[in-house]
């Protein structure tokens, strides 16, 4: 199962390696996030939001962390 948010972040930045560099992790970590082997940390979820200029919001990277990253439609 491919993580669509991570896939979009890779597309925005151009490669798994570029996303890894932007988040300060190694490329195999990005591969693991993409393929659901690991979850991006909350810090990395926020980094992804920043480096994609909001195109991939943290709440999409970690939808399980609604306390940290509430969905905008549910935050109101």
Order of alpha helices (4+ residues) and beta strands (2+ residues): alpha-alpha-alpha-alpha-alpha-alpha
